[in-house]
Amino acid sequence: MPIYGSMKHDFTGRKIKKKSPTGEVYTKYTRPKFSEKTASTGPVRRDEGAEYQSVDIGSPTVCSAPEVQKYTGTLIKGIATMHKSNAVPVINQEEATDIANMRRN
């Protein structure tokens, strides 16, 4: 039966009867009753006597900082603006004149 705007009524306006479920029917979940936990008297730390291989401090690969990359200033001569706020690096004088011509034409 197609649905015509309502799930509870058919296209003539009559109420559709609910169908009884077939197969396994599930009930509403009820949580178990609350019970207080008692405090344990043993030690709280669980890592007593445990040795981990991944915590080797002498290894150079563990937590080593990468080398800092710094620009030396030998390749790029300056920065030019090609269109609006589009910054373009200038490597030599020829590129600088090309960008200036593009901007004026």
C-alpha positions in Angstrom: 0.0 0.0 0.0 1.5 3.3 -1.0 1.9 6.2 1.5 -0.1 9.3 0.7 1.1 11.9 3.2 0.3 10.1 6.4 1.6 6.9 8.0 -1.5 6.4 10.2 -4.2 7.1 7.5 -4.7 5.8 4.0 -5.5 7.9 1.0 -9.3 7.9 1.7 -8.8 9.2 5.2 -9.5 6.0 7.1 -7.2 5.1 10.0 -4.8 2.2 9.3 -4.9 -0.6 11.9 -1.6 -1.4 13.6 -0.2 -4.8 12.6 1.1 -7.1 15.3 4.8 -7.8 15.1 6.0 -11.1 13.8 9.1 -12.9 14.9 11.2 -11.9 17.9 9.9 -9.0 19.9 12.4 -6.9 22.0 11.5 -5.3 25.3 12.6 -2.0 26.7 16.1 -2.0 28.3 16.2 -1.7 32.1 19.5 -1.0 33.7 20.8 -3.0 36.6 20.4 -1.7 40.1 23.2 0.5 41.4 25.6 -1.0 43.9 28.5 0.9 45.6 32.0 -0.3 45.0 34.3 -0.9 48.0 37.7 0.7 48.1 40.6 -1.8 47.5 43.5 -1.8 50.0 46.1 -2.8 47.5 48.5 -0.5 45.6 47.1 1.9 43.1 50.0 1.8 40.6 49.9 -1.0 38.1 53.3 -0.5 36.5 55.4 -1.6 39.5 58.2 -3.8 38.2 57.0 -3.5 34.6 59.7 -2.7 32.0 58.8 -1.5 28.5 61.1 -1.8 25.5 59.6 1.2 23.7 60.9 3.6 26.5 64.5 3.5 25.5 65.8 7.0 26.3 69.2 6.5 24.6 67.6 6.0 21.1 67.9 9.0 18.8 64.6 8.3 17.1 62.5 8.7 20.2 61.2 12.3 20.6 64.0 13.9 18.7 63.2 17.3 17.3 63.5 17.7 13.5 66.2 20.0 12.1 65.1 23.6 11.8 64.8 24.7 8.1 66.0 28.2 7.5 66.1 30.2 4.3 69.6 31.4 3.4 68.5 34.2 1.1 70.5 33.2 -2.0 67.8 32.2 -4.5 64.8 34.6 -4.2 65.4 38.2 -4.9 62.0 39.5 -3.8 58.2 39.2 -3.8 55.9 40.7 -6.4 52.2 41.1 -6.5 50.7 39.6 -9.7 46.9 40.1 -9.2 45.2 41.6 -6.1 46.9 39.9 -3.1 48.6 37.1 -5.1 52.2 37.2 -3.8 54.7 35.6 -6.3 58.4 35.0 -5.6 60.9 36.7 -8.0 64.0 34.8 -8.8 65.7 37.1 -11.3 65.3 40.5 -13.0 63.7 39.0 -16.1 60.8 37.6 -14.0 60.4 40.9 -12.3 59.9 42.8 -15.6 57.6 40.0 -16.9 55.3 40.4 -13.8 55.4 44.2 -14.1 54.3 44.0 -17.8 51.5 41.5 -17.0 50.2 43.8 -14.3 50.1 46.8 -16.6 48.6 45.1 -19.7 
